[in-house]
């Protein structure tokens, strides 16, 4: 069994609304290729103001992508919601699942950032449940 690192975060988008759809599509295309090459898997939800992402994979590869995201000018105010080690993938087969912008995502992000949600493990579990729910209901994910 492999040892995988997991990281879940939310960030503010610094992308102009007029450019958001184009820039996010570019992020998704580059990320899918980079993640596949690095053996990373995960999912991304966005609104026009924020990103919510879950990534898992080899610790060194995840650390490199985390550093790249932290240095990316399109992300601001990055807040780690959960990070831990695991023995199994939750999103095997998806280098990056993305279903487009969603107002639902904005509400969920607000809830995840609200106080009283419990410890980071609980928040991470809630995020995984959210992504799995969206993946089951939104067949456009690839």
TIRO-2110 file (N, C-alpha, C; in Angstrom, 1 decimal):
// TIRO-2110
0.8, -1.2, 0.0, N, 1, A
0.0, 0.0, 0.0, CA, 1, A
0.9, 1.2, 0.0, C, 1, A
0.6, 2.2, -0.9, N, 2, A
1.4, 3.4, -0.9, CA, 2, A
0.9, 4.4, 0.2, C, 2, A
1.9, 5.3, 0.5, N, 3, A
1.6, 6.3, 1.5, CA, 3, A
1.3, 7.6, 0.7, C, 3, A
0.1, 8.1, 0.9, N, 4, A
-0.3, 9.3, 0.1, CA, 4, A
-0.5, 10.5, 1.0, C, 4, A
-0.1, 11.6, 0.6, N, 5, A
-0.4, 12.9, 1.3, CA, 5, A
-1.7, 13.4, 0.7, C, 5, A
-2.5, 14.1, 1.5, N, 6, A
-3.7, 14.7, 1.1, CA, 6, A
-3.7, 16.2, 1.6, C, 6, A
-4.2, 17.1, 0.7, N, 7, A
-4.3, 18.5, 1.0, CA, 7, A
-5.6, 19.0, 0.5, C, 7, A
-6.3, 19.7, 1.3, N, 8, A
-7.5, 20.4, 0.9, CA, 8, A
-7.4, 21.8, 1.3, C, 8, A
-7.8, 22.7, 0.4, N, 9, A
-7.6, 24.1, 0.7, CA, 9, A
-8.7, 24.9, 0.0, C, 9, A
-8.9, 26.1, 0.4, N, 10, A
-9.7, 27.1, -0.2, CA, 10, A
-8.9, 28.4, -0.5, C, 10, A
-9.1, 29.0, -1.6, N, 11, A
-8.3, 30.3, -1.9, CA, 11, A
-9.3, 31.3, -2.5, C, 11, A
-8.9, 32.5, -2.4, N, 12, A
-9.6, 33.6, -3.1, CA, 12, A
-9.1, 33.7, -4.5, C, 12, A
-9.9, 33.9, -5.5, N, 13, A
-9.5, 34.1, -6.9, CA, 13, A
-9.2, 35.5, -7.1, C, 13, A
-8.0, 35.8, -7.7, N, 14, A
-7.6, 37.1, -8.1, CA, 14, A
-7.9, 37.4, -9.6, C, 14, A
-8.5, 36.5, -10.2, N, 15, A
-8.8, 36.6, -11.7, CA, 15, A
-10.0, 37.5, -11.9, C, 15, A
-9.8, 38.4, -12.9, N, 16, A
-10.9, 39.3, -13.2, CA, 16, A
-12.1, 38.5, -13.7, C, 16, A
-13.3, 38.9, -13.3, N, 17, A
-14.5, 38.1, -13.7, CA, 17, A
-14.6, 37.9, -15.2, C, 17, A
-14.3, 38.9, -16.0, N, 18, A
-14.4, 38.8, -17.4, CA, 18, A
-13.4, 37.7, -18.0, C, 18, A
-12.3, 37.4, -17.3, N, 19, A
-11.4, 36.4, -17.7, CA, 19, A
-11.5, 35.1, -17.0, C, 19, A
-12.4, 35.0, -16.1, N, 20, A
-12.5, 33.8, -15.2, CA, 20, A
-12.6, 32.5, -15.9, C, 20, A
-13.6, 32.4, -16.8, N, 21, A
-13.9, 31.1, -17.5, CA, 21, A
-12.6, 30.7, -18.3, C, 21, A
-12.0, 31.6, -19.0, N, 22, A
-10.8, 31.3, -19.8, CA, 22, A
-9.7, 30.8, -18.9, C, 22, A
-9.4, 31.6, -17.9, N, 23, A
-8.3, 31.3, -17.0, CA, 23, A
-8.5, 30.0, -16.2, C, 23, A
-9.7, 29.7, -15.8, N, 24, A
-9.9, 28.5, -15.1, CA, 24, A
-9.8, 27.3, -16.0, C, 24, A
-10.3, 27.4, -17.2, N, 25, A
-10.1, 26.3, -18.2, CA, 25, A
-8.6, 26.0, -18.4, C, 25, A
-7.8, 27.1, -18.5, N, 26, A
-6.4, 26.9, -18.6, CA, 26, A
-5.8, 26.2, -17.4, C, 26, A
-6.2, 26.6, -16.2, N, 27, A
-5.7, 26.0, -15.0, CA, 27, A
-6.1, 24.5, -15.0, C, 27, A
-7.3, 24.2, -15.4, N, 28, A
-7.7, 22.8, -15.4, CA, 28, A
-6.9, 22.0, -16.4, C, 28, A
-6.7, 22.5, -17.6, N, 29, A
-5.9, 21.7, -18.6, CA, 29, A
-4.5, 21.5, -18.2, C, 29, A
-3.8, 22.5, -17.7, N, 30, A
-2.4, 22.4, -17.2, CA, 30, A
-2.4, 21.5, -16.0, C, 30, A
-3.3, 21.6, -15.1, N, 31, A
-3.3, 20.8, -13.9, CA, 31, A
-3.5, 19.4, -14.1, C, 31, A
-4.4, 19.1, -15.0, N, 32, A
-4.7, 17.6, -15.4, CA, 32, A
-3.4, 17.0, -15.9, C, 32, A
-2.7, 17.7, -16.8, N, 33, A
-1.5, 17.1, -17.4, CA, 33, A
-0.4, 17.0, -16.3, C, 33, A
-0.2, 18.1, -15.5, N, 34, A
0.9, 18.1, -14.5, CA, 34, A
0.5, 17.0, -13.4, C, 34, A
-0.7, 16.9, -13.0, N, 35, A
-1.1, 16.0, -11.9, CA, 35, A
-0.9, 14.5, -12.4, C, 35, A
-1.3, 14.3, -13.6, N, 36, A
-1.1, 12.9, -14.2, CA, 36, A
0.4, 12.5, -14.2, C, 36, A
1.2, 13.4, -14.6, N, 37, A
2.6, 13.2, -14.7, CA, 37, A
3.2, 13.0, -13.3, C, 37, A
2.6, 13.6, -12.3, N, 38, A
3.1, 13.6, -10.9, CA, 38, A
2.4, 12.5, -10.0, C, 38, A
1.5, 11.8, -10.6, N, 39, A
0.7, 10.8, -9.9, CA, 39, A
-0.2, 11.4, -8.9, C, 39, A
-0.7, 12.6, -9.1, N, 40, A
-1.6, 13.3, -8.2, CA, 40, A
-3.0, 13.1, -8.8, C, 40, A
-4.0, 13.0, -7.9, N, 41, A
-5.4, 12.9, -8.2, CA, 41, A
-6.2, 13.9, -7.3, C, 41, A
-7.4, 14.3, -7.7, N, 42, A
-8.2, 15.2, -6.9, CA, 42, A
-9.3, 15.8, -7.6, C, 42, A
-9.8, 16.8, -7.0, N, 43, A
-11.0, 17.5, -7.5, CA, 43, A
-11.0, 19.0, -7.2, C, 43, A
-11.6, 19.8, -8.1, N, 44, A
-11.7, 21.3, -7.9, CA, 44, A
-13.1, 21.8, -8.1, C, 44, A
-13.5, 22.7, -7.2, N, 45, A
-14.8, 23.4, -7.3, CA, 45, A
-14.4, 24.8, -7.3, C, 45, A
-15.1, 25.6, -8.1, N, 46, A
-14.9, 27.1, -8.2, CA, 46, A
-16.2, 27.9, -8.2, C, 46, A
-16.0, 29.1, -7.8, N, 47, A
-17.0, 30.1, -8.0, CA, 47, A
-16.2, 31.2, -8.7, C, 47, A
-16.8, 32.3, -9.0, N, 48, A
-16.0, 33.4, -9.6, CA, 48, A
-15.1, 34.1, -8.6, C, 48, A
-15.3, 33.8, -7.3, N, 49, A
-14.5, 34.4, -6.3, CA, 49, A
-13.5, 33.5, -5.5, C, 49, A
-13.8, 32.2, -5.6, N, 50, A
-12.9, 31.3, -4.8, CA, 50, A
-12.7, 29.9, -5.5, C, 50, A
-11.7, 29.2, -5.0, N, 51, A
-11.4, 27.9, -5.4, CA, 51, A
-11.4, 27.0, -4.2, C, 51, A
-11.9, 25.8, -4.3, N, 52, A
-11.9, 24.8, -3.3, CA, 52, A
-11.3, 23.5, -4.0, C, 52, A
-10.2, 23.0, -3.4, N, 53, A
-9.5, 21.9, -4.1, CA, 53, A
-9.1, 20.9, -3.1, C, 53, A
-9.1, 19.6, -3.5, N, 54, A
-8.6, 18.5, -2.8, CA, 54, A
-7.6, 17.8, -3.7, C, 54, A
-6.4, 17.5, -3.2, N, 55, A
-5.4, 16.8, -3.9, CA, 55, A
-4.8, 15.7, -3.1, C, 55, A
-4.4, 14.6, -3.7, N, 56, A
-3.8, 13.5, -3.0, CA, 56, A
-2.7, 12.9, -3.9, C, 56, A
-1.7, 12.3, -3.3, N, 57, A
-0.6, 11.7, -4.1, CA, 57, A
0.7, 11.6, -3.3, C, 57, A
1.8, 11.2, -4.0, N, 58, A
3.1, 11.1, -3.3, CA, 58, A
3.4, 12.4, -2.6, C, 58, A
3.9, 12.3, -1.4, N, 59, A
4.2, 13.5, -0.6, CA, 59, A
5.1, 14.5, -1.3, C, 59, A
6.2, 14.1, -2.0, N, 60, A
7.0, 15.1, -2.6, CA, 60, A
6.3, 15.8, -3.8, C, 60, A
5.5, 15.0, -4.6, N, 61, A
4.8, 15.6, -5.7, CA, 61, A
3.8, 16.6, -5.2, C, 61, A
3.1, 16.2, -4.1, N, 62, A
2.1, 17.1, -3.6, CA, 62, A
2.7, 18.4, -3.0, C, 62, A
3.8, 18.3, -2.4, N, 63, A
4.5, 19.4, -1.8, CA, 63, A
4.9, 20.4, -2.9, C, 63, A
5.4, 19.8, -4.1, N, 64, A
5.8, 20.7, -5.2, CA, 64, A
4.6, 21.4, -5.8, C, 64, A
3.4, 20.7, -5.9, N, 65, A
2.2, 21.4, -6.5, CA, 65, A
1.7, 22.4, -5.5, C, 65, A
1.8, 22.1, -4.2, N, 66, A
1.3, 23.0, -3.2, CA, 66, A
2.2, 24.3, -3.2, C, 66, A
3.4, 24.2, -3.4, N, 67, A
4.3, 25.4, -3.5, CA, 67, A
4.0, 26.2, -4.8, C, 67, A
3.7, 25.5, -5.9, N, 68, A
3.3, 26.2, -7.1, CA, 68, A
2.0, 26.9, -7.0, C, 68, A
1.0, 26.3, -6.3, N, 69, A
-0.3, 27.0, -6.1, CA, 69, A
-0.1, 28.2, -5.2, C, 69, A
0.7, 28.0, -4.2, N, 70, A
1.0, 29.1, -3.2, CA, 70, A
1.7, 30.3, -3.9, C, 70, A
2.5, 30.0, -4.9, N, 71, A
3.2, 31.1, -5.7, CA, 71, A
2.3, 31.6, -6.8, C, 71, A
1.2, 31.0, -7.2, N, 72, A
0.4, 31.4, -8.3, CA, 72, A
-0.4, 32.7, -8.0, C, 72, A
-0.2, 33.7, -8.8, N, 73, A
-0.8, 35.0, -8.6, CA, 73, A
-2.3, 34.9, -8.7, C, 73, A
-2.9, 33.9, -9.3, N, 74, A
-4.3, 33.8, -9.4, CA, 74, A
-5.0, 33.3, -8.1, C, 74, A
-4.2, 32.9, -7.2, N, 75, A
-4.7, 32.5, -5.9, CA, 75, A
-4.3, 33.5, -4.8, C, 75, A
-5.2, 33.8, -3.9, N, 76, A
-4.9, 34.6, -2.8, CA, 76, A
-5.5, 34.1, -1.5, C, 76, A
-5.0, 34.4, -0.4, N, 77, A
-5.6, 34.0, 0.9, CA, 77, A
-5.9, 32.5, 1.0, C, 77, A
-4.8, 31.7, 0.7, N, 78, A
-5.0, 30.3, 0.8, CA, 78, A
-5.1, 29.8, 2.2, C, 78, A
-6.2, 29.0, 2.5, N, 79, A
-6.5, 28.5, 3.8, CA, 79, A
-6.5, 27.0, 3.7, C, 79, A
-5.6, 26.3, 4.4, N, 80, A
-5.6, 24.9, 4.5, CA, 80, A
-6.8, 24.4, 5.3, C, 80, A
-7.6, 23.5, 4.7, N, 81, A
-8.8, 23.0, 5.5, CA, 81, A
-8.4, 21.6, 6.1, C, 81, A
-7.6, 20.9, 5.4, N, 82, A
-7.2, 19.6, 5.9, CA, 82, A
-5.9, 19.1, 5.2, C, 82, A
-5.1, 18.4, 6.0, N, 83, A
-3.9, 17.8, 5.4, CA, 83, A
-3.6, 16.6, 6.3, C, 83, A
-3.3, 15.5, 5.6, N, 84, A
-3.0, 14.2, 6.4, CA, 84, A
-2.4, 13.2, 5.4, C, 84, A
-2.0, 12.1, 6.0, N, 85, A
-1.4, 11.0, 5.2, CA, 85, A
-2.5, 9.9, 5.2, C, 85, A
-2.5, 9.2, 4.1, N, 86, A
-3.5, 8.1, 3.9, CA, 86, A
-2.9, 7.0, 3.1, C, 86, A
-3.5, 5.8, 3.2, N, 87, A
-3.0, 4.7, 2.5, CA, 87, A
-3.8, 4.3, 1.2, C, 87, A
-4.8, 5.1, 0.9, N, 88, A
-5.6, 4.8, -0.3, CA, 88, A
-6.1, 6.1, -0.9, C, 88, A
-6.3, 6.0, -2.2, N, 89, A
-6.8, 7.2, -2.9, CA, 89, A
-8.3, 7.3, -2.8, C, 89, A
-8.8, 8.5, -2.8, N, 90, A
-10.2, 8.7, -2.8, CA, 90, A
-10.7, 9.1, -4.2, C, 90, A
-9.8, 9.6, -5.0, N, 91, A
-10.1, 10.0, -6.4, CA, 91, A
-9.3, 9.3, -7.4, C, 91, A
-9.0, 8.1, -7.3, N, 92, A
-8.2, 7.4, -8.3, CA, 92, A
-8.9, 7.5, -9.7, C, 92, A
-8.0, 7.7, -10.6, N, 93, A
-8.5, 7.8, -12.0, CA, 93, A
-8.8, 9.2, -12.4, C, 93, A
-8.8, 10.2, -11.5, N, 94, A
-9.1, 11.6, -11.9, CA, 94, A
-7.8, 12.4, -11.6, C, 94, A
-7.1, 12.8, -12.6, N, 95, A
-6.0, 13.7, -12.4, CA, 95, A
-6.5, 15.1, -11.8, C, 95, A
-7.7, 15.5, -12.3, N, 96, A
-8.4, 16.6, -11.7, CA, 96, A
-9.8, 16.6, -12.2, C, 96, A
-10.7, 16.3, -11.3, N, 97, A
-12.1, 16.4, -11.6, CA, 97, A
-12.5, 17.9, -11.5, C, 97, A
-13.2, 18.4, -12.5, N, 98, A
-13.7, 19.8, -12.4, CA, 98, A
-15.1, 19.8, -13.2, C, 98, A
-16.0, 20.4, -12.5, N, 99, A
-17.4, 20.5, -13.1, CA, 99, A
-17.8, 21.9, -13.5, C, 99, A
-16.9, 22.8, -13.5, N, 100, A
-17.3, 24.2, -13.8, CA, 100, A
-17.7, 25.0, -12.6, C, 100, A
-18.0, 26.3, -12.8, N, 101, A
-18.4, 27.2, -11.8, CA, 101, A
-19.7, 26.8, -11.2, C, 101, A
-19.9, 27.0, -9.9, N, 102, A
-21.1, 26.7, -9.2, CA, 102, A
-21.4, 27.6, -8.1, C, 102, A
-22.6, 28.1, -8.0, N, 103, A
-23.0, 28.9, -6.8, CA, 103, A
-23.1, 28.0, -5.6, C, 103, A
-23.5, 26.8, -5.8, N, 104, A
-23.5, 25.8, -4.7, CA, 104, A
-22.2, 25.7, -4.1, C, 104, A
-21.1, 25.7, -4.9, N, 105, A
-19.8, 25.6, -4.4, CA, 105, A
-19.5, 26.8, -3.5, C, 105, A
-19.9, 28.0, -3.9, N, 106, A
-19.7, 29.2, -3.0, CA, 106, A
-20.4, 29.0, -1.7, C, 106, A
-21.6, 28.5, -1.6, N, 107, A
-22.2, 28.3, -0.3, CA, 107, A
-21.5, 27.2, 0.5, C, 107, A
-21.0, 26.2, -0.1, N, 108, A
-20.3, 25.1, 0.6, CA, 108, A
-19.0, 25.7, 1.1, C, 108, A
-18.3, 26.5, 0.3, N, 109, A
-17.0, 27.1, 0.8, CA, 109, A
-17.3, 28.0, 2.0, C, 109, A
-18.4, 28.7, 2.0, N, 110, A
-18.7, 29.6, 3.1, CA, 110, A
-18.9, 28.7, 4.4, C, 110, A
-19.6, 27.6, 4.2, N, 111, A
-19.9, 26.7, 5.3, CA, 111, A
-18.6, 26.1, 5.9, C, 111, A
-17.7, 25.7, 4.9, N, 112, A
-16.4, 25.1, 5.4, CA, 112, A
-15.5, 26.1, 6.1, C, 112, A
-15.7, 27.4, 5.8, N, 113, A
-14.9, 28.4, 6.5, CA, 113, A
-15.5, 28.9, 7.7, C, 113, A
-16.8, 28.6, 7.9, N, 114, A
-17.5, 29.1, 9.1, CA, 114, A
-16.9, 28.4, 10.4, C, 114, A
-17.1, 29.1, 11.5, N, 115, A
-16.6, 28.5, 12.7, CA, 115, A
-17.5, 27.4, 13.2, C, 115, A
-16.9, 26.6, 14.0, N, 116, A
-17.7, 25.5, 14.6, CA, 116, A
-17.8, 24.2, 13.7, C, 116, A
-17.0, 24.1, 12.7, N, 117, A
-17.1, 22.9, 11.9, CA, 117, A
-16.3, 21.7, 12.4, C, 117, A
-15.6, 21.9, 13.5, N, 118, A
-14.9, 20.7, 14.0, CA, 118, A
-13.4, 20.8, 13.6, C, 118, A
-12.8, 19.7, 13.8, N, 119, A
-11.3, 19.6, 13.5, CA, 119, A
-11.0, 19.4, 12.0, C, 119, A
-9.8, 19.6, 11.6, N, 120, A
-9.4, 19.5, 10.2, CA, 120, A
-9.8, 18.2, 9.5, C, 120, A
-9.7, 17.1, 10.3, N, 121, A
-10.0, 15.8, 9.7, CA, 121, A
-11.5, 15.8, 9.3, C, 121, A
-12.4, 16.3, 10.2, N, 122, A
-13.8, 16.4, 9.9, CA, 122, A
-14.0, 17.3, 8.7, C, 122, A
-13.4, 18.4, 8.6, N, 123, A
-13.5, 19.3, 7.4, CA, 123, A
-13.1, 18.6, 6.1, C, 123, A
-12.0, 17.8, 6.2, N, 124, A
-11.5, 17.1, 5.1, CA, 124, A
-12.5, 16.0, 4.7, C, 124, A
-13.1, 15.3, 5.6, N, 125, A
-14.1, 14.3, 5.3, CA, 125, A
-15.3, 15.0, 4.7, C, 125, A
-15.7, 16.2, 5.1, N, 126, A
-16.8, 16.9, 4.5, CA, 126, A
-16.5, 17.3, 3.1, C, 126, A
-15.3, 17.7, 2.8, N, 127, A
-14.9, 18.0, 1.5, CA, 127, A
-15.0, 16.8, 0.6, C, 127, A
-14.5, 15.7, 1.0, N, 128, A
-14.5, 14.5, 0.2, CA, 128, A
-15.9, 14.1, -0.1, C, 128, A
-16.8, 14.2, 0.9, N, 129, A
-18.2, 13.9, 0.7, CA, 129, A
-18.8, 14.9, -0.4, C, 129, A
-18.5, 16.2, -0.3, N, 130, A
-19.0, 17.1, -1.2, CA, 130, A
-18.5, 16.8, -2.6, C, 130, A
-17.2, 16.5, -2.8, N, 131, A
-16.7, 16.2, -4.2, CA, 131, A
-17.4, 14.9, -4.7, C, 131, A
-17.5, 13.9, -3.9, N, 132, A
-18.2, 12.7, -4.3, CA, 132, A
-19.6, 12.9, -4.7, C, 132, A
-20.3, 13.8, -3.9, N, 133, A
-21.7, 14.1, -4.2, CA, 133, A
-21.8, 14.8, -5.6, C, 133, A
-21.0, 15.8, -5.8, N, 134, A
-21.0, 16.5, -7.0, CA, 134, A
-20.6, 15.6, -8.2, C, 134, A
-19.7, 14.7, -8.0, N, 135, A
-19.3, 13.8, -9.0, CA, 135, A
-20.4, 12.9, -9.4, C, 135, A
-21.2, 12.4, -8.5, N, 136, A
-22.3, 11.5, -8.7, CA, 136, A
-23.4, 12.3, -9.5, C, 136, A
-23.7, 13.5, -9.1, N, 137, A
-24.8, 14.3, -9.7, CA, 137, A
-24.4, 15.1, -10.9, C, 137, A
-23.2, 15.4, -11.1, N, 138, A
-22.8, 16.2, -12.3, CA, 138, A
-21.9, 15.3, -13.2, C, 138, A
-22.5, 14.7, -14.1, N, 139, A
-21.8, 13.7, -15.0, CA, 139, A
-20.9, 14.4, -16.0, C, 139, A
-20.7, 15.7, -15.9, N, 140, A
-19.8, 16.4, -16.8, CA, 140, A
-18.4, 16.3, -16.3, C, 140, A
-18.2, 15.8, -15.2, N, 141, A
-16.8, 15.7, -14.6, CA, 141, A
-16.0, 14.7, -15.5, C, 141, A
-14.7, 15.0, -15.6, N, 142, A
-13.8, 14.2, -16.4, CA, 142, A
-12.5, 14.0, -15.7, C, 142, A
END
